[in-house]
Amino acid sequence: MSGRLVHVGSAVVDYVYRIDALPAPGTEKTASSYAQLAGGGFNMMAAAARTGMKVVFGGQLGSGPNGDFLRTAFAAEGIETLTPPSPVMDSGNCVAMISSDAERTFVSWPGAESVLGLDMMAPVVTRPEDWVFTSGYTLSYPRSRDALTGWIEALPADVPFVFDPTPVISDIPRAILDRVLARTTWLSCNTTEAAEIAGSGDAQVLAARLLRDHCPKADGVVIRAGAGGCLVRLADGTARAVAGFNVAAVDTNGAGDTHIGAFVSALARGVPPFEAAIYANAAAAISVTRHGGSSAPTDAEIQTFLSQAALTGAPGQTRKAHQTA
């Protein structure tokens, strides 16, 4: 695989607390465990790197202990940072509370990753066969969104751009969101985010509307449905629902990031989109059986999982979806 994933987004330090349930207002809980982990965009980058893609980071890290922690995590995954650290800010952090039902609740504090300027991004130069990714988190930051949007619009036409709007989509000004969607090659989002962009309807209706009205240059859209798998619709109108895998989830934190990273990695090495979606569903399924946001599996682990699933007749195959205009 010669192309790189150029991740122009944000990475933070996660402080992860495991609790049986969220505390009621004004009360206190004692966590059963605690961990300090690299998080945010790191989860998607790790998923792509562990499945064979060269990954470089074009966002900004801080100059304090959080930034140092992230640099160590990046180095362990072979991820190169293209930009200099902020001389005045540390990287941000996120408190993640994981309850016994495997759901997660976040409280975040932005840092250096929330400040991107064109001067700082000057070293981020794409090459032929590169793939570029950003998320809604970076576009939600007032001191990043304008520069990043202009940089995305200036990308060479032959460089694929992948966008995940994330749960903070409502914090992105609609004018910025529309400009980014207009340049998007692959959109990956969940059903709630798809509806935020394109209005009401089921996944099939939303996917068609996203391509027709919002992402005119896209090769396709992926609408993720958690354990239910995902729906993939291509620009030519072909659409398939790709079933998920039945696993015992212990932590859903980072599952969406894992899905996107594995999907892009598969596409970059020439895997057809519907097959790439099966691969990504398997990666996400493995990730939720592990604790920690950066729990993405390796390519070998995914191939073993898929082989075992084929032997047992587990879900994960594609089925043709109802075609909608």
C-alpha positions as CSV (number, residue, x, y, z in Angstrom):
1,M,0.0,0.0,0.0
2,S,1.7,3.2,-1.2
3,G,-0.9,5.8,-0.2
4,R,-0.9,7.5,3.2
5,L,-3.8,8.4,5.4
6,V,-3.3,12.1,6.1
7,H,-5.3,12.8,9.3
8,V,-6.1,16.5,9.7
9,G,-8.1,16.3,12.8
10,S,-7.7,16.3,16.6
11,A,-6.1,13.9,19.1
12,V,-6.6,14.2,22.9
13,V,-5.8,12.3,26.0
14,D,-8.7,10.2,27.4
15,Y,-9.2,9.8,31.1
16,V,-11.4,6.7,31.2
17,Y,-13.5,5.7,34.2
18,R,-15.5,2.5,34.4
19,I,-18.7,2.7,36.5
20,D,-21.8,0.6,36.8
21,A,-24.1,3.6,35.9
22,L,-23.9,7.3,35.6
23,P,-24.2,9.0,39.0
24,A,-27.4,11.0,39.7
25,P,-26.9,14.8,39.9
26,G,-25.3,15.8,43.1
27,T,-24.1,12.3,44.0
28,E,-20.8,10.5,43.7
29,K,-19.6,7.2,42.2
30,T,-16.4,5.2,42.7
31,A,-15.0,3.8,39.4
32,S,-14.1,0.2,39.2
33,S,-11.1,1.1,37.0
34,Y,-9.2,4.0,35.5
35,A,-6.9,4.4,32.5
36,Q,-5.1,7.2,30.7
37,L,-5.2,6.6,26.9
38,A,-4.6,8.4,23.6
39,G,-8.0,9.3,22.2
40,G,-9.9,11.4,19.8
41,G,-8.6,11.1,16.3
42,F,-5.9,8.7,17.5
43,N,-8.5,5.9,17.5
44,M,-9.2,6.2,13.8
45,M,-5.5,6.6,13.0
46,A,-4.6,3.5,15.0
47,A,-7.2,1.4,13.2
48,A,-5.8,2.4,9.8
49,A,-2.2,1.9,10.9
50,R,-2.9,-1.6,12.4
51,T,-4.5,-2.7,9.2
52,G,-1.5,-1.8,7.1
53,M,-1.9,1.9,6.1
54,K,0.9,4.5,6.5
55,V,-0.6,7.2,8.7
56,V,0.6,10.8,9.2
57,F,-1.0,13.4,11.5
58,G,-1.6,17.0,10.1
59,G,-3.3,18.4,13.2
60,Q,-1.6,20.1,16.1
61,L,-0.3,18.6,19.3
62,G,0.5,20.5,22.5
63,S,3.8,21.2,24.2
64,G,2.9,20.0,27.7
65,P,2.4,16.6,29.4
66,N,-0.7,15.7,27.3
67,G,1.2,16.4,24.1
68,D,4.1,14.3,25.3
69,F,1.8,11.5,26.1
70,L,0.2,11.6,22.6
71,R,3.6,11.8,20.9
72,T,4.6,8.6,22.7
73,A,1.4,6.9,21.6
74,F,1.9,8.0,18.0
75,A,5.4,6.7,17.9
76,A,4.3,3.3,19.2
77,E,1.9,3.0,16.2
78,G,4.4,4.4,13.7
79,I,2.3,7.6,13.2
80,E,4.4,10.7,12.1
81,T,3.4,14.2,13.1
82,L,3.9,16.6,10.2
83,T,3.3,19.9,12.1
84,P,5.3,21.5,15.0
85,P,3.8,21.5,18.5
86,S,2.0,24.5,19.8
87,P,4.5,26.7,21.7
88,V,1.7,28.0,24.0
89,M,-0.8,25.3,24.7
90,D,-1.0,21.7,25.7
91,S,-3.2,19.1,24.0
92,G,-6.7,18.8,25.3
93,N,-8.3,15.9,27.2
94,C,-11.6,14.0,27.5
95,V,-13.2,12.4,30.5
96,A,-14.9,9.2,29.3
97,M,-17.3,7.4,31.7
98,I,-18.0,3.8,30.5
99,S,-21.1,2.3,32.1
100,S,-21.8,-1.4,32.5
101,D,-24.1,-1.4,29.4
102,A,-20.9,-0.6,27.4
103,E,-22.2,3.0,26.6
104,R,-20.0,6.0,27.0
105,T,-20.4,9.6,28.2
106,F,-17.9,12.3,27.4
107,V,-16.8,15.6,28.9
108,S,-14.0,17.2,27.0
109,W,-11.6,20.2,27.3
110,P,-10.1,21.5,24.0
111,G,-6.4,22.3,23.8
112,A,-3.8,22.8,21.0
113,E,-5.8,20.5,18.7
114,S,-8.6,23.1,18.6
115,V,-6.4,25.8,17.0
116,L,-5.4,25.2,13.3
117,G,-4.1,27.9,11.0
118,L,-2.9,27.8,7.4
119,D,0.7,28.8,8.5
120,M,0.8,25.9,11.0
121,M,-0.6,23.5,8.4
122,A,1.9,24.5,5.7
123,P,4.0,21.3,6.2
124,V,0.9,19.2,5.5
125,V,1.4,18.4,1.8
126,T,-0.5,15.6,0.1
127,R,1.0,13.2,-2.4
128,P,-0.5,11.1,-5.2
129,E,-2.5,8.1,-3.8
130,D,-2.9,9.8,-0.3
131,W,-6.2,9.8,1.5
132,V,-7.2,12.7,3.6
133,F,-9.5,12.6,6.7
134,T,-11.0,15.0,9.1
135,S,-13.9,14.9,11.6
136,G,-16.6,17.2,12.8
137,Y,-14.7,17.7,16.1
138,T,-12.1,19.8,14.4
139,L,-14.6,21.7,12.3
140,S,-16.6,22.5,15.5
141,Y,-13.7,24.6,16.9
142,P,-14.1,28.3,16.1
143,R,-10.3,28.7,15.8
144,S,-9.9,25.9,13.3
145,R,-12.9,25.6,11.1
146,D,-12.2,28.4,8.6
147,A,-8.6,27.5,7.9
148,L,-9.3,23.8,7.7
149,T,-12.3,24.2,5.4
150,G,-10.2,26.3,3.0
151,W,-7.4,23.8,3.1
152,I,-9.9,20.9,2.3
153,E,-11.4,22.9,-0.6
154,A,-7.8,23.4,-2.0
155,L,-7.0,19.7,-2.0
156,P,-6.0,18.3,-5.5
157,A,-9.1,16.9,-7.2
158,D,-7.7,13.4,-7.4
159,V,-7.0,13.1,-3.6
160,P,-9.9,11.3,-1.8
161,F,-11.3,13.1,1.2
162,V,-13.1,11.2,3.9
163,F,-15.4,13.0,6.4
164,D,-17.0,11.9,9.7
165,P,-19.3,14.6,11.1
166,T,-19.3,13.0,14.6
167,P,-21.9,13.7,17.3
168,V,-20.9,17.4,17.5
169,I,-22.4,18.0,14.0
170,S,-24.9,20.5,15.4
171,D,-21.9,22.7,16.6
172,I,-20.6,23.1,13.0
173,P,-22.0,26.1,11.2
174,R,-24.2,25.0,8.3
175,A,-22.2,27.0,5.8
176,I,-19.0,25.3,6.9
177,L,-20.6,21.9,6.9
178,D,-22.0,22.4,3.4
179,R,-18.6,23.4,2.0
180,V,-16.9,20.3,3.5
181,L,-19.7,18.0,2.3
182,A,-19.4,19.4,-1.2
183,R,-15.7,18.2,-1.3
184,T,-16.3,14.9,0.4
185,T,-15.4,11.7,-1.5
186,W,-16.6,9.3,1.2
187,L,-19.0,10.3,4.1
188,S,-19.2,8.0,7.1
189,C,-21.8,8.8,9.7
190,N,-24.3,7.3,12.0
191,T,-28.1,7.5,11.4
192,T,-28.5,10.5,13.8
193,E,-25.8,12.5,12.0
194,A,-27.2,11.5,8.6
195,A,-30.7,12.9,9.7
196,E,-29.0,16.1,11.0
197,I,-27.7,16.7,7.5
198,A,-30.5,15.4,5.3
199,G,-33.7,15.4,7.3
200,S,-36.0,12.6,8.3
201,G,-36.2,9.1,6.7
202,D,-34.7,5.7,7.0
203,A,-31.1,4.9,6.2
204,Q,-31.8,4.1,2.6
205,V,-33.7,7.4,2.0
206,L,-31.0,9.4,3.8
207,A,-28.1,7.8,1.9
208,A,-29.8,8.6,-1.4
209,R,-30.5,12.2,-0.3
210,L,-27.0,12.7,1.0
211,L,-25.5,11.8,-2.3
212,R,-28.0,13.7,-4.4
213,D,-28.3,16.9,-2.4
214,H,-25.2,17.3,-0.2
215,C,-22.2,15.3,-1.5
216,P,-22.4,15.7,-5.3
217,K,-18.7,14.6,-5.8
218,A,-18.8,11.6,-3.4
219,D,-18.1,8.1,-4.5
220,G,-20.3,6.9,-1.7
221,V,-21.7,7.2,1.8
222,V,-21.7,4.9,4.7
223,I,-24.4,5.1,7.4
224,R,-23.3,3.1,10.5
225,A,-25.8,1.4,12.7
226,G,-23.7,0.0,15.5
227,A,-24.3,-3.7,16.1
228,G,-26.6,-3.6,13.1
229,G,-23.7,-3.0,10.7
230,C,-24.0,-0.3,8.1
231,L,-25.6,0.8,4.8
232,V,-23.3,1.6,1.9
233,R,-24.7,3.5,-1.1
234,L,-22.5,4.3,-4.1
235,A,-22.8,7.3,-6.5
236,D,-24.2,5.0,-9.2
237,G,-27.2,4.2,-7.0
238,T,-26.1,0.8,-5.9
239,A,-26.9,0.3,-2.2
240,R,-26.3,-2.6,0.1
241,A,-27.0,-3.2,3.8
242,V,-24.0,-4.9,5.3
243,A,-24.9,-6.9,8.4
244,G,-23.0,-6.6,11.7
245,F,-21.6,-9.4,13.8
246,N,-23.0,-10.7,17.1
247,V,-20.4,-10.2,19.9
248,A,-20.5,-9.5,23.6
249,A,-19.7,-5.8,23.8
250,V,-17.9,-4.4,26.9
251,D,-16.9,-1.0,25.6
252,T,-18.3,0.9,22.5
253,N,-15.9,3.8,22.9
254,G,-13.9,4.1,19.6
255,A,-16.0,1.7,17.6
256,G,-17.0,4.2,15.0
257,D,-13.4,5.4,14.7
258,T,-12.3,1.8,14.2
259,H,-14.9,1.3,11.5
260,I,-13.8,4.3,9.5
261,G,-10.1,3.6,9.9
262,A,-10.5,0.0,8.7
263,F,-12.8,1.0,5.9
264,V,-10.4,3.6,4.5
265,S,-7.5,1.3,4.8
266,A,-9.3,-1.4,2.9
267,L,-10.4,1.0,0.2
268,A,-6.8,2.3,-0.2
269,R,-5.5,-1.1,-1.0
270,G,-8.2,-1.7,-3.6
271,V,-10.9,-3.6,-1.7
272,P,-14.3,-3.0,-3.3
273,P,-16.6,-0.8,-1.1
274,F,-19.1,-3.5,0.0
275,E,-16.3,-5.9,0.9
276,A,-14.5,-3.0,2.7
277,A,-17.7,-2.5,4.7
278,I,-17.7,-6.2,5.8
279,Y,-14.0,-5.8,6.9
280,A,-14.9,-2.6,8.8
281,N,-17.8,-4.2,10.5
282,A,-15.6,-7.0,11.7
283,A,-13.0,-4.5,12.9
284,A,-15.6,-2.6,14.9
285,A,-17.1,-5.8,16.3
286,I,-13.7,-6.9,17.6
287,S,-13.0,-3.5,19.1
288,V,-16.1,-3.5,21.3
289,T,-15.1,-6.7,22.9
290,R,-12.0,-4.9,24.3
291,H,-11.7,-2.1,26.8
292,G,-10.3,1.2,25.7
293,G,-11.0,3.6,22.8
294,S,-7.9,2.6,20.8
295,S,-8.8,-1.0,20.7
296,A,-8.7,-1.5,17.0
297,P,-7.5,-4.9,15.8
298,T,-4.8,-5.8,13.3
299,D,-5.4,-7.0,9.8
300,A,-4.5,-10.6,10.9
301,E,-7.0,-10.5,13.7
302,I,-9.7,-9.3,11.4
303,Q,-8.9,-12.0,8.8
304,T,-9.1,-14.6,11.5
305,F,-12.4,-13.2,12.8
306,L,-13.9,-13.3,9.3
307,S,-12.7,-16.8,8.6
308,Q,-14.3,-18.0,11.9
309,A,-17.5,-16.1,11.1
310,A,-17.7,-17.8,7.7
311,L,-17.3,-21.2,9.2
312,T,-20.1,-20.6,11.8
313,G,-22.4,-18.8,9.3
314,A,-22.3,-15.6,11.4
315,P,-23.8,-12.4,10.0
316,G,-21.6,-10.0,8.0
317,Q,-22.7,-10.6,4.5
318,T,-24.2,-8.0,2.3
319,R,-27.7,-7.9,1.0
320,K,-29.1,-5.6,-1.7
321,A,-30.9,-2.7,-0.2
322,H,-34.2,-1.2,-1.6
323,Q,-33.2,1.4,-4.2
324,T,-34.4,4.9,-3.6
325,A,-34.1,8.0,-5.7
